[in-house]
């Protein structure tokens, strides 16, 4: 019900796609400053109060100006704004607004340069500079597609990823709303390290335009949990395998498209003592030769399993993935002196769309609709307006 109310609220606007989404940038870094250079177009530096309401325009940055470098620095609980060496004042928060949302700016923080469209809001939150990109949702989708998998030319995969990214926004609109934004720029939401601007940006933009207004829904017109991962290892898994709840459209299945492509194989060496001690302690069983033998005989060749089962007890493999930082839960175990060699397949949680598999489907001539239908069971592609009416 909450989701339906959210969707209906969004559609009180003339168009969802005229709506901006708020994305927290550099979300894994504790920032004390940021440097912004508006590369093209006119920008305005606007002072905000502690409720993020506009107070006054502090500065106009005209297109013809040579000095376009702005610095925002933590100043106690406030932010100090500077242009070059000139101090512009101290404020609760600031907004760097573009006169034309299609113009771009560069931002430097935490030792990294990035490029974005739209506006930028900066304030102190939990003791650090919080940077939020306020951007048209379709520009955001393009940036996600490039950041998540834009390193090769795969037009149909780009379209599938664009639909997934757009669906993710709709489904998770309120994920971080209490902190002043909708989503983060990292893997806990969707990776968004820049606008689409590298080698295949034109193809990505075409994919975004071709799929505009399209999202994935269930038969009762609810937007799905559009999850994806790098490589399934040859088998996708159900949502209850990675998390706790089984979802009808996220079912396990054989995935031959992910075999021997991309990040299919992996291998990791871990301490034998550490591994067996962790397993024995977690399961409450003796750390003895029988437990060791059970692991050496552990076999997933006929399909991925969610648990290691021993003496009537079970250990969820996701806990091992987290503990030992494994690429996936799909692996076998071999002894090598005082170590164990874990040989695995796949990369990620294995639920939903496999990016490597989707790219391979693209290469084999499948279109984006077929890619989505393969990885998600009993779903439909729907125009966003119809979701709003449901």
Buried (B, 14 or more C-beta within 10 A) or exposed (E): EEEEEBBEEBBEEEEBBEBBBBBBBBBEBEBBBBBBBBEEBBBBBBBBEEEEEEEEEBBEBEEEEEEBBBBBBBBEEBBBBBBEEEEBBBBBBBBBBBBEBEBBBBBBBBEEEBBBBBBBBBBBBEEBBBBBBBBBBBBBBBBBBBBBBBEEEBBBBBBBBBBBBBBBBBBBBEBBEEBBBBBBBBEEBBBBBBBBBEEBBEBBBBBBEBBBBBBBBBEEBBBBBBBBBBBBBBBBBBBBBBBEEEBBBBBBEEBEBBBEBBBBBBEBEBEBEEBBEBBBEBBEBEBEEEBBEBBEEBEBEEEBBBBBEBEEEEBBBBBBBEBBEBBBBBBBBEEEEEBBBBEBBBBBBBBBBBBBBBBBBBBEEBBBBEBBBBBBEEBBBBEBEEBBEE
